[in-house]
């Protein structure tokens, strides 16, 4: 199932870029990020309330909370910089450069999480890096 979820994530990320570029026209990127964040908060909490998963909140331990808060900070900063880039840049350039995060995440997964490196994954990450360099230059 993870592959289907990953493809859906990619589709919605692509829609996010297009919709955000249209929505940010004439507006400050920080305001746009704040509006978007409120929507995400309602969707996320609505899903766990509707599915009955709200009871799992009490299972969070200190380690979970620390790393989820740090992840939230990283997400917030990512969104702020993404919207700042969209304010003046073209989606066709901003979105692919943003996806350099995929190659960075792969490298960090190998280094920090000690995930195995296979040739296909390594080549894919290098191709993403190469594509980003082509777009930046």
C-alpha positions as CSV (number, residue, x, y, z in Angstrom):
1,X,0.0,0.0,0.0
2,X,2.9,2.4,0.7
3,X,3.5,2.8,-3.1
4,X,-0.1,3.9,-3.7
5,X,0.1,6.4,-0.8
6,X,3.4,7.7,-2.2
7,X,1.9,8.2,-5.7
8,X,-1.1,10.0,-4.1
9,X,1.3,12.2,-2.1
10,X,3.1,13.1,-5.3
11,X,-0.2,13.9,-7.1
12,X,-1.4,16.1,-4.3
13,X,2.0,17.8,-3.9
14,X,1.8,18.7,-7.6
15,X,-1.7,20.1,-7.1
16,X,-0.4,22.0,-4.1
17,X,2.2,23.8,-6.1
18,X,-0.3,24.8,-8.8
19,X,-3.0,25.9,-6.5
20,X,-0.6,27.7,-4.2
21,X,0.8,29.7,-7.1
22,X,-2.7,30.8,-8.1
23,X,-3.7,31.5,-4.5
24,X,-0.6,33.5,-3.6
25,X,-1.0,36.0,-6.3
26,X,-0.9,39.5,-4.8
27,X,-0.4,38.2,-1.3
28,X,2.4,37.7,1.2
29,X,3.9,34.2,1.4
30,X,3.7,34.1,5.2
31,X,0.0,34.9,5.2
32,X,-0.6,32.2,2.5
33,X,1.4,29.7,4.6
34,X,-0.7,30.5,7.7
35,X,-4.0,30.0,5.8
36,X,-2.8,26.8,4.3
37,X,-1.6,25.6,7.8
38,X,-5.0,26.2,9.3
39,X,-6.6,24.1,6.6
40,X,-4.1,21.2,7.2
41,X,-4.8,21.4,11.0
42,X,-8.5,21.0,10.5
43,X,-8.1,18.1,8.0
44,X,-5.6,16.2,10.1
45,X,-7.6,16.5,13.3
46,X,-10.8,15.8,11.5
47,X,-9.4,12.6,10.1
48,X,-8.3,11.3,13.5
49,X,-11.6,12.3,15.1
50,X,-13.7,10.7,12.4
51,X,-11.6,7.5,12.4
52,X,-11.6,7.1,16.2
53,X,-7.8,7.4,16.3
54,X,-8.0,10.3,18.8
55,X,-7.5,7.8,21.6
56,X,-4.0,7.1,20.3
57,X,-2.9,10.6,21.3
58,X,-2.5,9.4,24.9
59,X,0.1,6.8,23.6
60,X,2.5,9.6,22.6
61,X,5.7,9.5,24.7
62,X,8.3,12.2,25.2
63,X,10.5,11.0,22.4
64,X,7.5,11.0,20.0
65,X,6.6,14.5,21.0
66,X,10.1,15.9,20.7
67,X,10.7,14.5,17.2
68,X,7.2,15.3,16.0
69,X,7.6,18.9,17.2
70,X,11.0,19.1,15.5
71,X,9.4,17.7,12.3
72,X,6.6,20.2,12.6
73,X,9.2,23.0,12.9
74,X,11.0,21.7,9.8
75,X,7.7,21.4,7.9
76,X,6.7,25.0,8.8
77,X,10.1,26.4,7.7
78,X,9.9,24.3,4.5
79,X,6.4,25.7,3.7
80,X,7.5,29.3,4.5
81,X,10.5,29.1,2.2
82,X,8.4,27.3,-0.5
83,X,5.8,30.0,-0.5
84,X,8.5,32.7,-0.6
85,X,10.0,31.0,-3.6
86,X,6.6,30.7,-5.3
87,X,6.0,34.4,-4.8
88,X,8.5,35.3,-7.4
89,X,9.5,32.0,-9.1
90,X,7.9,29.8,-11.6
91,X,6.3,26.6,-10.4
92,X,8.0,24.7,-13.1
93,X,11.3,25.7,-11.5
94,X,10.4,26.0,-7.8
95,X,8.7,22.6,-7.5
96,X,11.5,20.5,-9.0
97,X,14.1,22.3,-6.9
98,X,11.9,21.7,-3.8
99,X,12.0,18.0,-4.7
100,X,15.7,18.0,-4.0
101,X,14.4,17.2,-0.5
102,X,13.8,13.7,-1.8
103,X,17.5,13.1,-2.5
104,X,18.5,14.9,0.8
105,X,16.0,12.7,2.7
106,X,17.5,9.6,1.1
107,X,21.0,10.6,2.1
108,X,19.9,11.3,5.7
109,X,18.0,8.0,5.8
110,X,21.2,6.2,4.9
111,X,23.3,8.2,7.4
112,X,21.0,8.6,10.4
113,X,18.5,5.8,10.1
114,X,21.0,3.3,8.7
115,X,18.6,2.3,5.9
116,X,20.2,0.0,3.3
117,X,21.5,1.6,0.1
118,X,20.8,-0.2,-3.1
119,X,21.9,0.7,-6.5
120,X,18.5,1.7,-7.9
121,X,17.9,4.0,-5.0
122,X,21.3,5.6,-5.2
123,X,21.0,6.1,-9.0
124,X,17.5,7.6,-8.5
125,X,18.8,10.0,-5.9
126,X,21.7,11.1,-8.1
127,X,19.4,11.7,-11.0
128,X,17.2,13.9,-8.8
129,X,20.4,15.8,-7.8
130,X,21.5,16.1,-11.4
131,X,18.1,17.4,-12.5
132,X,18.1,20.0,-9.7
133,X,21.5,21.2,-10.8
134,X,20.3,21.5,-14.4
135,X,17.3,23.6,-13.3
136,X,19.4,25.9,-11.0
137,X,22.0,26.6,-13.7
